[in-house]
Amino acid sequence: MNIGAASKASGVSIKMIRHYESLGLVPRVTRRDSGYRDFGDADVARLAFIRRARAAGFSTAGIRELLALRAGRRPARDVRRLAERHLHELDARIGELRAI
């Protein structure tokens, strides 16, 4: 599917798909003879995962770690450590917001 269809299916804007591609969060997809990107179901699932991680407040570095964990290249204890670290960061943000 082209980038517009991938955007609609994943809930990620075309601009952000290009941005994530430039950051390496989304691997460069193959291009058709016409030059258009050709996204597959796995690409759309990855984009949707990134969208959910961003909505949960994960940074780009955190998302990169989550993607590595999702790909099975990291042990489960690392998943737990990453989630706990993120919860501590969120708690700190909540404290800062309450102080304001």
N, C-alpha and C positions, 0 to 999 in steps of 0.2 A: 504494500500500500504506500501511497505517497505521503509526504510530510503532513499535509492537511488532514488526511484520514487518520494518521497516527496521532495527531494532535487531538482530534475529536474523540478517538477511542481511548486515549490515555488521560485526557483532561489536562494536558500540558500544552501551553501555547506554542505556536511555531517558533516564536522568538526564543523561548526557553529551551526548546529542543535543540536549536542551533547552539545556544549557550552551553548546555550540558555536553553537547558533542565537542565543543571547543575545550572544555575542561577535562574531557576524557571520561566523564561519568557514563556517557553513552558511546559505545564504540562506533566508529565511522561505518555506516551501512553501505552496502553495495549501491551502485547507481545503475539505472536503466540506460539503454542506448540514448535515450532522450536527455540524459543528464540528471533526471529526477532521482532523489533518494528512494530506495525501495525497502521499507520497514516491514519486518515480520512480526508475528505474534509475540515472540520472545522480546523483541525490542519494545513493543507496546507495554508488555508486562513490566519491563525494567523502568520505563518512563513513569508508569503508574506508581511503582514502588518508590521512585525518587520523589514524586509528588506527595505521597503520603509521609515520607520521611521529612520533607521540607515543612509540611503542615504541622508535624510534631515538633518542629523547632530544631532539627538537626542541621548542623553546619555542613558545608561542602566536604570538609575533612571527615566529619562523622558519617556522612552518606557514603563516602568512598569506603570507609571501614565496614559499614553495613552491607554494601554490595559485595565486598570480599567475603564477609561472613555468609551472605546469601548464596554465594557461589560454592560454599563448602570448603573454602580454603583456610578456615580458622576454626579452632575448637569451640564447643558450646560455652565453656567458661569465659571465653572472650566476648561472646554475645552478652552474657550476664554482666560482665564488667563494663562493657560499653553502655548498656541500658542503665546501670546504676550510676555511672558517671553522668549520663545525660539527666537523670532524675535530680542529682545533686546540683547540676547547673540550673535546672528549672526552678528548684527550690531557692537558689540564690537570687534568680531573677524575680521570683515572687516577693522575696524579702525586700529587694530594691524598689519594686513597684509599691509595696505597702509603705515604705519609707517616704515615697513621693506623696 
